[in-house]
Amino acid sequence: MAFLKKYFYILIFLVSSASLKAELTFEYHPELARIQQLILDAKLKEANTLLNAFERRYPNNLFIPFLKGRLLFFQAFLPDQESAFVEVEKELSQLIDQIEKGSIHDPHTFVCSSELYLMQAFLNMRYGNQFAAAWNGYQAFNRLEGGKERFPDNPLVRFGNGLLLTTVGSLPENYRIFTKLIGMKGSVEEGMNLMLMALKSKSIGSNVLFHDEFAYMYCLVRYQLLEDSSQLLSSFGVSVETSAFMMYMESLQLVQKGQNDKAILLLNKRLSSKEIEPYPYMDFVMGKLLLNKQDPKAATWFVKFLNESQGPNHRVASYRYLWWNYAFNGQTAAAENAKAKALKLPSKSSSDAQAITDLTQDLPLDLIRARLLFDGGYDKLAWEVLNKESLKEICDRSIPAKHEYHYRRGRVSFRQNNLAMAESEFSLAISNCGNEMNFSCANSYLHLAYTYLNLREIKEAEEFFNKTLDCKGFPYYEGLHQKARTGLEELKR
């Protein structure tokens, strides 16, 4: 009896000790909002210091590993170097393991782990690690499925599922094999609707840890897949001027809306401080915006990028832009020097691969001028250049130049809603594509599909969306495939 009594007391002690063990939970706290803003503002060292101090006070708050994961994402993303991702990848996985110790009765357990898996997938995709990206995407899918089963009406879960549906629904063919193997299905329309519905909910509108990032993702998807920037990031209440990350997104939207000058004004407000993690790519973007309007000061920003960026990407593209900039300003020796430097460098990104194509095509300078003016939304000026009789005569002597000439005229006509002219110009561009497929040839198919879609000629639109999907093996073709798949889905509606 005494023996049983002894072990009874031991059992009581063990149970009581277990009950005294603190539970791991997701608890909102005002300090977390401050830390989240510091992360978005790329003040990563300060954010990390505050996170560590907060962790000492609240060691069982699972928002700590979640925000640490977001911080690591920016730490790996901003330098544009794969080595930066390799350094944090293991730690990011460990943070996900911590988050998954949360209760299955809390939607944050599913939402936060899936978001960090998606961040890993994005970084792996960025550096060409297709299998790792697919595996991370599958893990995110699993967590969101679990969240959806338990919390189908939760806005956080709904947004995550919307983002995943949209992503899977628009994946290029070289990634779709993975989604088919595991039974992942996507839908751009359904995904976008879920994202918007969640974003408009009161609970996300007042959620300082998720609202701004969700608004960013929604705007990015509309910009990339639908070429629609009618809703600027700032229209969702996001303060874009303190965060280079947010500022970059809104500058892209402004250019897509044909407001290049407004985008330049916005980037001029970029803050510079020792406390802010450098993001050299913003210098590259600023140079491109100035080059669009043929401002000679563009060269300063490309040189700054080349001097300060530690990553291998976009260097060929920068020298290509310098070549054009100097050529526009009659600086022949400087232009040829920039071109020679570009041709000596290896291609490390899609923008560099596209730059190599531009460097070897030797197109008339006015055709390049029109292209840049169009990129900046200066359609009237671009059309004036394209209407030069002398330019047409020069372009008629070369198939690549002739194709590019009609393609650019088609792009301007389409954006000006002159659909009859766009149909004619894109058709002429396609007829002059030659034997080797490239971005502008494939984009001619895509925009001819868009033209037919706007003309309500559904059969023809479907034909050219499918022809776009047959085009591959050149820089940025995956993005065109995403848009073509989105267009085909729209036709089904």
QUISULJO-V27076 format. One record per backbone hydrogen bond with DSSP energy under -1.0 kcal/mol. CO is the residue of the C=O (numbers start at 1). NH is the residue of the N-H. Records with the same first field share a line. If there is no record, write none. Layout:
CO: NH + NH
This chain:
1: 5
2: 6
3: 7
4: 8
5: 9
6: 10
7: 11
8: 12
9: 13
10: 14
11: 15
12: 16
13: 17
14: 18
15: 19
16: 20
25: 62
29: 32
30: 34
31: 35
32: 36
33: 37
34: 38
35: 39
36: 40
37: 41
38: 43
39: 42
42: 44 + 277
43: 47
44: 48
45: 49
46: 50
47: 51
48: 52
49: 53
50: 54
51: 55
52: 56
53: 57
54: 58
58: 61
60: 25
61: 64
62: 66
63: 67
64: 68
65: 69
66: 70
67: 71
68: 72
69: 73
70: 74
71: 75
72: 76
73: 77
74: 78
77: 80
82: 86
83: 87
85: 89
88: 92
89: 93
90: 94
91: 95
92: 96
93: 97
94: 98
95: 99
96: 100
98: 101
99: 102
103: 106
106: 109
107: 111
108: 112
110: 114
111: 115
112: 116
113: 117
114: 118
115: 119
116: 120
117: 121
118: 122
119: 123
120: 124
121: 125
122: 126
123: 127
124: 129
125: 128
128: 130
129: 133
130: 134
131: 135
132: 136
133: 137
134: 138
135: 139
136: 140
137: 141
138: 142
139: 143
140: 144
141: 145
142: 146
143: 147
144: 148
145: 149
146: 150
147: 151
151: 154
154: 158
155: 159
156: 160
157: 161
158: 162
159: 163
160: 164
161: 165
162: 166
163: 167
164: 168
165: 169
172: 175 + 176
175: 178 + 179
176: 180
177: 181
178: 182
179: 184
187: 191
188: 192
189: 193
190: 194
191: 195
192: 196
193: 197
194: 198
195: 199
196: 200
198: 201
201: 205
202: 206
204: 207
207: 211
210: 214
211: 215
212: 216
213: 217
214: 218
215: 219
216: 220
217: 221
218: 222
219: 223
220: 224
221: 225
222: 228
232: 235
233: 236
234: 237
243: 247
244: 248
245: 249
246: 250
247: 251
248: 252
249: 253
250: 254
251: 255
252: 256
253: 257
254: 259
255: 258
259: 263
260: 264
261: 265
262: 266
263: 267
264: 268
266: 269
267: 270
273: 276
279: 282
280: 283 + 284
281: 285
282: 286
283: 287
284: 288
285: 289
286: 290
287: 291
288: 292
290: 295
291: 294
295: 298
296: 299
298: 302
299: 303
300: 304
301: 305
302: 306
303: 307
304: 308
305: 309
314: 318
315: 319
316: 320
317: 321
318: 322
319: 323
320: 324
321: 325
322: 326
323: 327
324: 328
325: 329
326: 331
327: 330
330: 332
331: 335
332: 336
333: 337
334: 338
335: 339
336: 340
337: 341
338: 342
339: 343
342: 345
349: 353
350: 354
351: 355
352: 356
353: 357
354: 358
355: 359
356: 360
364: 368
365: 369
366: 370
367: 371
368: 372
369: 373
370: 374
371: 375
372: 376
373: 378
374: 377
376: 260
377: 379
378: 382
379: 383
380: 384
381: 385
382: 386
383: 387
385: 388
388: 392
389: 393
390: 394
391: 395
392: 396
394: 397
395: 398
398: 402
399: 403
400: 404
401: 405
402: 406
403: 407
404: 408
405: 409
406: 410
407: 411
408: 412
409: 413
410: 414
411: 415
412: 416
413: 418
414: 417
417: 419
418: 422
419: 423
420: 424
421: 425
422: 426
423: 427
424: 428
425: 429
426: 430
427: 431
430: 433
438: 442
439: 443
440: 444
441: 445
442: 446
443: 447
444: 448
445: 449
446: 450
447: 451
448: 452
449: 453
450: 454
451: 455
452: 457
453: 456
456: 458
457: 461
458: 462
459: 463
460: 464
461: 465
462: 466
463: 467
464: 468
465: 469
468: 471
474: 477
476: 480
477: 481
478: 482
479: 483
480: 484
481: 485
482: 486
483: 487
484: 488
485: 489
486: 490
487: 491
488: 492
